[in-house]
Amino acid sequence: MKLVYLVCLFALLSGALSTPDAVAQDEQPVANETSVALTRLLARDIFELNSIPFLEPLVIAANASTNAGFFRNAWIPKEDTLYFRFSVVGMGGLIGDNRQYYNPNLPTDTTGVAASGQAIDAIYAQLLLIFQRGIETDNINLPDQAATIFGPTERAVFDIPTEYLLEEIRKNAIYVILPQAAKDNIDAAIESLPEQQTLPGGADMSVIAAAVPQLEIGALWGTELLLRYIPPVRFDDNVGDITFFGAAVRHSISQYFGDAPPFDLAIQGAYQTTSIENTVGVTEAKLQADADIFNVNIHGSKTWDGFTAYSGLSFERIEVNTDYTYALPFETQIALNLVKEVAPFQYEVVPPDYPGDTAPQTSSVTLEDNNLKFIAGVMYSFDPVSIFVDYSFSEFNIISGGLMVSF
């Protein structure tokens, strides 16, 4: 294995890297190609390692909120009858402190990295081993916490001291036997690495709220159809373009209890799908997220004098597939000499000397959540209008309510 590393390193470093002399001749900073490649690998792994805890609170909240408001009574007529109910359901929930932060991690797993046979992967694998030793010996300190997507806008920062990386890489047995020119090139690549890697900040949200229109159509064989739909619309620049569709089928169980059951009981199954497209930040990162949401619930109700009390138990599942295409943060591009800093927080892409990040990366992340929810609520009807409100108890509590018109 050492021979493989030696061959790969020497093949890459014997002539491919910029040397300090070359920089001096050009009389301007030149991006070190190996440093750029290593930084891209590190940025990708940091993103993929931390994306799940970063996005997880949103997935949990989305599962609970999108599955709210499916029912407000359990009565369905036995007779085949054509009727419609149109309603607008609002949902809201408080985002607690426990969903504002998570514990970030720096990649240290070398499994499969060097196995590709690529020289850059062999170097990167060595850096990951150094990260692991540095964390264990407190030479590399991880941030105590980082913001989730709901957390504060401040970004957590990984400090990665290049001096420590150089000390450790120079202890490597392969490095020791390399020619001096190759050692110089390795040193130049390590020294050109940015000493900081940043994690994204959050949206600084303490409340999540949404509303959806829905239409109920009944009844056939004691069964109702419910439809939800939001056409492609941009609610907010931070959210992006959203499309939403849902359908549910509800069937009366109490119709089998005789002509005058003590309460109404029904079972319901639902499927919803949503898609989000957005362009995020100054680097114009592209986000595509598609979710499939499933719901099965059983609920009961009792009506008297215009009031209906209802409750139910719901099992909910959400599966989210995301593709995120992103460039290196601009502060990282400045450190790598990919863009020209013309003033604090101002930069320019000036090809060919400052080309910017010309190779955006795409990471795919799959998230899922299961939720068991108990719902209790009340509705008051004054035909043809009804108003209702309920509260859902689960891992993310939701209050929902709205206005319904029957015709």
C-alpha positions in Angstrom: 0.0 0.0 0.0 2.8 2.4 0.8 4.2 1.8 -2.7 0.9 2.7 -4.2 0.8 5.9 -2.3 4.4 6.7 -3.3 3.7 6.1 -7.0 0.5 8.1 -6.9 2.0 11.0 -5.0 5.1 11.2 -7.1 3.1 11.0 -10.3 0.9 13.9 -9.3 3.4 16.1 -7.6 6.5 15.8 -9.8 5.1 18.4 -12.2 1.4 19.1 -11.7 1.5 21.6 -8.8 2.5 25.2 -8.8 5.7 26.0 -6.9 6.6 29.1 -5.0 9.0 30.0 -7.9 6.1 29.9 -10.4 4.0 32.2 -8.3 6.9 34.6 -8.0 7.4 34.7 -11.8 3.8 35.5 -12.4 3.9 38.1 -9.6 0.4 37.3 -8.5 -1.3 34.6 -6.5 -2.1 31.5 -8.5 -4.6 28.9 -7.4 -3.0 25.7 -6.4 -4.9 23.0 -8.3 -4.3 20.3 -5.7 -5.4 22.6 -2.8 -8.6 23.4 -4.8 -9.3 19.7 -5.4 -8.7 18.8 -1.8 -10.9 21.7 -0.6 -13.7 20.5 -2.9 -13.5 17.0 -1.4 -13.5 18.4 2.1 -16.4 20.8 1.4 -18.4 17.9 -0.1 -17.8 15.6 2.9 -18.6 18.3 5.4 -21.8 19.1 3.7 -22.9 15.5 3.3 -21.9 14.6 6.9 -23.8 17.5 8.5 -26.7 17.9 6.1 -28.9 15.4 7.8 -28.8 17.0 11.3 -29.0 20.4 9.6 -32.2 19.5 7.7 -33.7 17.0 10.1 -35.8 19.5 12.2 -37.4 20.7 9.0 -38.3 17.2 7.9 -39.8 16.4 11.3 -41.8 19.7 11.2 -42.9 19.1 7.7 -44.1 15.6 8.5 -46.3 16.8 11.4 -47.6 20.0 9.7 -48.5 18.7 6.3 -50.4 15.8 7.9 -52.6 18.2 10.0 -56.2 19.2 9.2 -57.3 16.0 7.4 -60.4 15.6 9.5 -62.7 17.5 11.8 -65.5 15.0 12.3 -66.0 11.3 11.6 -69.5 11.4 10.3 -70.1 10.3 6.7 -73.6 9.5 5.5 -74.5 6.0 4.7 -76.6 7.0 1.7 -74.9 7.8 -1.6 -75.1 11.6 -1.6 -73.3 14.3 -3.6 -71.9 17.2 -1.5 -68.8 19.3 -1.3 -66.9 20.9 1.5 -64.3 23.6 0.8 -61.9 24.6 3.5 -58.7 26.4 4.1 -56.6 24.8 6.8 -53.8 26.7 8.6 -51.1 24.9 10.6 -48.5 26.3 13.0 -46.0 25.1 15.5 -43.3 26.4 17.8 -39.7 25.5 17.1 -38.0 24.7 20.4 -34.4 25.4 21.3 -33.7 21.6 20.9 -34.3 22.0 17.2 -32.2 25.2 16.7 -28.7 23.5 17.0 -26.9 20.3 16.4 -23.4 19.0 17.1 -21.3 19.3 13.9 -18.7 16.8 12.7 -15.6 16.9 10.6 -15.1 13.9 8.2 -12.5 11.4 9.4 -13.7 8.2 7.7 -11.3 7.0 4.9 -13.4 4.1 3.8 -13.3 3.9 0.1 -11.5 7.2 -0.4 -8.0 5.9 -1.4 -9.5 2.8 -3.0 -10.3 4.8 -6.2 -6.7 4.8 -7.2 -6.7 8.6 -7.8 -3.7 10.4 -6.4 -5.8 13.2 -5.0 -7.9 10.7 -3.1 -4.7 9.2 -1.6 -3.6 12.6 -0.3 -7.1 13.3 0.9 -7.2 10.0 2.8 -4.1 11.0 4.7 -5.7 14.4 5.6 -8.7 12.6 7.0 -6.5 10.4 9.2 -4.8 13.6 10.4 -8.2 15.2 11.2 -9.0 12.1 13.3 -5.8 12.3 15.3 -6.1 16.1 15.6 -9.6 15.8 17.1 -8.5 13.0 19.5 -5.5 15.1 20.7 -7.3 18.5 20.7 -5.1 19.9 18.0 -8.3 20.4 15.9 -11.3 21.7 17.8 -14.8 21.2 16.6 -17.5 23.9 17.1 -19.6 23.2 20.1 -22.7 23.6 18.1 -24.0 24.7 14.7 -27.3 26.1 13.6 -30.0 23.9 12.1 -32.0 25.2 9.2 -34.3 26.8 11.9 -31.4 28.1 13.9 -29.7 31.5 14.0 -28.1 33.0 10.9 -24.5 32.9 12.4 -22.4 30.2 10.8 -20.3 27.7 12.7 -16.6 27.5 11.6 -14.2 24.6 11.5 -10.7 25.8 12.3 -8.2 23.6 10.5 -4.6 24.8 11.2 -2.3 24.2 8.2 0.7 24.3 10.5 -0.6 21.2 12.3 -1.4 19.5 9.0 2.1 20.1 7.8 3.7 18.8 10.9 1.6 15.6 10.7 2.1 15.0 6.9 5.9 15.4 7.3 5.8 12.5 9.8 4.4 10.2 7.1 6.8 7.5 6.1 6.1 8.0 2.4 6.7 11.7 2.7 10.1 11.1 4.2 11.4 9.1 1.2 10.0 11.5 -1.5 12.4 13.7 -3.5 12.7 17.2 -2.2 10.8 18.7 -5.2 7.8 16.5 -4.4 8.0 17.4 -0.7 8.0 21.1 -1.6 4.9 20.6 -3.8 3.1 18.8 -1.0 4.0 21.6 1.4 2.8 24.2 -1.1 -0.5 22.3 -1.5 -1.1 22.0 2.3 -0.1 25.6 3.0 -2.6 26.8 0.3 -5.5 25.1 2.0 -8.0 27.5 3.7 -7.7 27.4 7.5 -11.4 27.6 7.9 -14.4 25.7 6.6 -17.9 27.2 7.3 -21.2 25.6 7.8 -24.4 27.2 6.7 -26.4 29.4 9.1 -30.1 28.9 9.7 -33.2 31.0 8.9 -33.6 32.2 12.5 -37.2 30.8 12.8 -39.1 30.2 16.0 -42.4 29.4 14.4 -43.4 27.4 11.4 -46.7 28.1 9.7 -48.5 27.1 6.5 -51.9 27.0 5.0 -53.5 24.7 2.3 -56.9 24.8 0.5 -58.7 21.5 0.3 -61.9 20.1 -1.2 -63.9 17.1 0.2 -66.3 15.3 -2.1 -68.8 12.7 -0.8 -70.3 10.3 -0.4 -70.2 6.8 -2.0 -70.6 3.7 0.1 -69.8 5.7 3.2 -66.6 7.0 1.6 -65.3 10.5 1.0 -62.5 11.9 -1.2 -60.3 14.8 -0.1 -58.0 16.8 -2.5 -55.3 19.3 -1.7 -53.4 21.3 -4.2 -51.0 24.3 -4.4 -49.8 25.2 -7.9 -46.2 26.2 -8.4 -45.8 29.4 -6.4 -42.9 31.3 -4.8 -43.9 32.0 -1.2 -40.6 33.5 -0.2 -37.1 33.9 -1.7 -35.7 31.8 1.2 -38.2 29.0 0.5 -38.3 29.0 -3.3 -40.9 27.6 -5.7 -43.2 25.1 -4.2 -45.7 22.6 -5.7 -48.0 20.6 -3.5 -50.6 18.0 -4.1 -52.5 15.6 -1.8 -55.3 13.1 -1.9 -57.1 11.2 0.9 -59.8 8.6 1.1 -62.0 8.4 4.3 -64.4 5.6 5.1 -67.0 5.4 7.8 -66.7 2.5 10.3 -69.6 3.6 12.5 -72.0 2.9 9.6 -71.7 -0.8 10.5 -72.7 -0.1 14.2 -76.4 0.2 13.5 -78.8 3.1 12.9 -77.8 5.2 16.0 -74.2 4.6 17.0 -73.1 6.4 20.2 -70.4 8.2 18.3 -69.0 8.4 14.7 -65.8 6.5 13.7 -63.8 6.6 10.5 -60.5 5.5 9.0 -58.5 7.5 6.5 -55.5 7.0 4.2 -53.7 9.9 2.5 -50.8 10.5 0.1 -49.1 13.9 -0.5 -46.2 15.0 -2.6 -44.4 18.2 -2.7 -41.5 19.7 -4.7 -39.3 22.6 -3.9 -36.9 24.4 -6.3 -34.7 27.2 -5.3 -31.5 29.1 -6.0 -29.7 30.0 -2.7 -27.1 32.6 -1.8 -24.5 34.5 -3.7 -23.0 31.4 -5.1 -26.4 30.5 -6.6 -26.6 27.0 -5.2 -29.4 25.0 -6.8 -31.8 23.0 -4.5 -34.2 20.4 -5.8 -36.2 18.6 -3.1 -39.0 16.1 -3.6 -41.0 14.6 -0.8 -43.5 11.7 -0.5 -45.8 11.9 2.5 -48.0 9.1 3.8 -50.7 9.1 6.5 -53.1 6.5 8.0 -55.4 7.6 10.8 -58.4 6.5 12.7 -60.6 9.2 14.3 -63.9 9.6 16.1 -66.3 12.4 16.8 -69.5 13.3 18.7 -71.9 16.1 17.7 -74.4 18.1 19.8 -76.0 21.5 19.5 -73.8 22.5 16.6 -70.6 21.5 18.3 -68.5 18.6 17.3 -65.7 17.2 19.5 -63.2 15.0 17.6 -60.0 13.2 18.2 -57.8 10.7 16.4 -54.6 8.7 16.2 -52.4 9.2 13.1 -49.3 7.4 11.8 -47.3 9.6 9.4 -44.2 9.1 7.3 -42.2 11.4 5.1 -39.4 10.6 2.6 -37.4 13.5 1.2 -34.9 13.2 -1.7 -32.7 16.3 -2.3 -30.2 17.2 -4.9 -28.0 20.2 -3.9 -25.6 21.7 -6.5 -23.2 24.2 -4.9 -19.9 26.0 -5.4 -17.3 26.7 -2.7 -18.3 29.6 -0.4 -16.7 32.9 -1.6 -14.6 33.2 1.4 -13.1 29.8 0.6 -12.6 30.9 -3.1 -10.8 34.0 -1.9 -8.5 31.9 0.3 -7.8 29.6 -2.7 -7.1 32.6 -5.0 -10.1 31.5 -7.2 -11.6 35.0 -7.0 -10.0 38.4 -6.6 -10.8 40.3 -3.4 -11.1 44.0 -4.3 -12.4 45.2 -0.9 -13.7 43.6 2.3 -16.7 41.4 1.3 -16.3 42.3 -2.3 -14.7 40.0 -4.9 -14.5 39.6 -8.7 -14.2 36.7 -11.0 -11.5 37.7 -13.5 -10.6 34.8 -15.9 -8.2 33.3 -16.5 -6.2 34.3 -13.4 -9.2 34.3 -11.1 -11.7 31.8 -12.7 -13.9 31.3 -9.7 -15.2 27.8 -8.8 -15.7 26.3 -12.2 -16.7 22.8 -11.0 -19.8 23.0 -8.8 -20.6 19.8 -6.9 -23.8 18.0 -6.5 -24.7 16.1 -3.3 -27.8 13.9 -2.9 -29.3 13.4 0.5 -32.2 11.2 1.5 -34.1 12.0 4.7 -37.1 10.3 6.3 -39.2 10.5 9.5 -42.0 8.5 11.1 -44.4 10.2 13.4 -47.2 9.0 15.7 -49.7 11.8 16.5 -52.7 12.2 18.8 -55.2 14.9 17.7 -57.9 16.5 19.7 -60.2 19.3 18.5 -63.6 21.0 18.4 -65.7 22.4 15.5 -68.7 24.7 15.6 -71.1 24.7 12.6 -73.7 27.3 11.6 -74.7 26.0 8.2 -73.2 26.3 5.7 -70.1 27.5 7.5 -68.0 25.7 10.1 -65.0 26.8 12.1 -62.6 24.4 13.7 -59.4 24.2 15.7 -57.4 21.2 17.0 -54.1 20.4 18.6 -51.7 17.6 17.7 -49.4 16.0 20.2 -46.3 14.3 18.7 -42.6 14.8 18.4 -43.5 18.2 16.9 -46.7 19.6 18.3 -49.0 21.4 15.8 -52.0 23.6 16.2 -54.3 23.8 13.2 -57.6 25.4 12.4 -59.6 27.0 9.7 -62.9 27.8 8.0 -65.1 25.3 6.0 -68.0 26.0 3.7 -70.4 23.1 2.8 -72.6 23.0 -0.3 
